[in-house]
Amino acid sequence: MSAPAIDPVQTPSGKPGKSAKLSVSLTGRSGGQRRTTPARFDTALGWSDRPGPAWALRILLCAIALGVFAAPFLTILSGALSTHPSGSSLSFFPHDATLLNMRVAGERGIWDYFSNSLVIAGGGLLLQLVVCTLAAYALARHRFRGQALVLTLFMLTMMLPEEVIAIPLSLVLGHVPVLGLDLKGTVWGVILPLGAWGFSVMLLTEFMKDIPDEIEEAARLDGVGELRMLWQVVLPLCKPALGVAGVLGFIMIWDQYLLPLIAAKDPTDYTVTVALAVLRTDPEVGSGVVLAGAVIALVPSLVVYLLLQRSLVTGIAAGATKG
Amino acid sequence: MTATVTTPGAPTRQRRALSQRAFGKIALSRKAVLPWLFLAPGLLLALVFKFVPMGKGIWLSLFEVRPFLGDKWVGLDNYTRVLSDHRFQDAIGHTLVLGIGQSLGAIALGFLLALLLEGQARSLRIVRTAVFLPVVTATAVVGELWRLMYYPTSDGLINSGLGFLGLGPVPFLDNPDTALWATMAMGIWIWAPYNMVILLAGLAGVDRHLYEAAAMDGVSLWQRLRYVTLPAIRPALGIVLVLAAIRGLRVFTEVYVLTGGGPAGSTDVWMTRAYTLGFTRNDIGSASAASVVLLCVTLLLTVTVNYFRKRGDVR
């Protein structure tokens, strides 16, 4: 059974309705659809799929787009692999490939930063998914007093990114109210503030609402309790939404900059993205080493993206329309 | 609280209607408590790490924060000081220029990309995947990349390209006159593919038969874009614009990793300024005031937009 909210099959009919608005875009309108109109009506510009002047122009423009948006990533790689890494000698391909920069970056502790990042990304994502799933389950499958208020509160957390509350947040991290803990310098200082992410709550809530009541009723008649209901009935039905929340959550956590910065007690607590600035200001290493660090910081998000591309794109389109 | 939940003997697993009638009180309280148990972790984390800091920020913005001496109440002084500070006014100006330029640029470029890359062919899919890379890359990595591309001597990547066209080396990030524009270009580069995805979703929703009908009426390509495509993707465009505006106001990481606000404060934006005030100069009160103003503007913008969008939906 596929719940309707994230249905990749595009309905060719008119307005972007509930299913159309989540329809995929990087992957295009999915292949299963029968073509009812000629190719030149398939795109807004009426690109033809036969060789010709327009076709050649399109290829040229695509090449330019690739050059502008993707080629710079080749320079990171080639810069990281070349021996005399001065910022001025960047090119798309390394002249003499070597792993020297990686080794120097390793000596500067890049792998420690990297493991900090992995722990934070792993722990943060796990916490975020659990917390948001629980909250979404309550919001989607229960009726209770104050529901609208809670929903508003979670929406409000999206209005309060780390940037806006950075200064008081750093005070709170140094002395958590009531408990009096000092989270600074621990991974918890980064992980815990990422736990309640309004976007994930919204996304999962919307998705869980679309699960038919009959399924829940039937399970209840069978004597299924709340936790089992969530774990064995609801969750398996919202795998696609979990995928989206997971990918977007990972990208969002990996991209964190200010939070690891203010949660750190000293530079060894930094994540790999923040540590790039440390490498850059280190007078003894050249930009090749910084680029080696950049490659290391780039790889995880790249892997996640390439593996779960479809979820990511669906999620961005969905998140945008839900707002 | 938990005591009511585990009341022994209550046949709690029955259908709601039944249990509600038969065991009114117990079932009711159980039903009332359950959702809150599920919500507790999320609400707790949001409370401690979002709302308490927000409240604390508002509170601190009314004080002159003095470690060890105790805070001194100054009322709205922090606000007047921040808003009348020249460097801060400059920063607000930069934020607006950067936000507006970056948003419009990224939307225009994103739209062109969407038009170019719309379609189902496998090759197009690969191009889209590659073009989307800037969005998934951590901002810090993008910053390092662009720093090197902007290398000021003539053999820097972009400058060598300009040299090829016969243009002199531009000291992109080192010159106060060009630094803001260079930052804007990076922002457009990051966000154009993001907008592309949303706009592509919009384009996919356009009824193909409209194009066919337009062709029968013999309209030109431009008319077809203007009168068929554009109205159909207006909702998507609106969303993209709003997201960009809100993002633009609180831009921090992009500027911080690329220029750090320099040279000579020429790229200082609202948040980098507040960060400098708070963490470098330790003027927590003023920094909080700046953050509160930003928060209010963001909230106002969001609420207004949502209001208009709701009204649009109803209509």
Interface residues (C-beta under 8 A of the other chain):
Chain A: Q10 P12 S13 G14 K15 P16 A20 K21 L22 S23 V24 S25 L26 T27 G28 R29 G31 T36 T37 P38 R40 F41 D42 T43 A44 L45 G46 W47 D49 R58 L61 C62 A65 L66 V68 F69 A70 P72 F73 T75 I76 G79 G87 S88 S89 L90 S91 V130 V131 C132 L134 A135 Y137 A138 L139 H142 F144 R145 Q147 V150 L153 F154 L156 T157 M159 L160 P161 E163 V164 I165 A166 I167 P168 L169 S170 L171 V172 V176 P177 L192 P193 G195 A196 V201 E217 R220 L221 G223 V224 G225 E226 I251 W254 D255 Y257 L258 I262 T273 V274 L276 A277 R280 S287 V290 L291 G293 A294 A297 L298 S301 L302 V304 Y305 L306 Q309 L312 V313 I316 A317 A320 T321 G323
Chain B: R13 Q14 R15 R16 K31 A32 L34 P35 W36 L37 F38 L39 P41 G42 L43 L45 A46 V48 F49 K50 F51 V52 P53 M54 K56 G57 L60 L113 L115 L116 L117 E118 G119 Q120 A121 L124 R125 V127 R128 T129 A130 V131 F132 L133 P134 V135 V136 T137 A138 T139 A140 V141 G143 E144 L145 R147 L148 M149 Y151 T153 D155 G156 L157 W189 A192 P193 Y194 V197 I198 L200 A201 G202 L203 A204 G205 V206 D207 R208 H209 Y211 E212 A215 L221 R224 L225 V228 T229 A232 P235 A236 I239 V240 V242 L243 R250 F252 T253 Y256 V257 M271 A274 Y275 G278 F279 I284 A287 S288 S291 L294 L295 T298 L299 T302 N306 R309
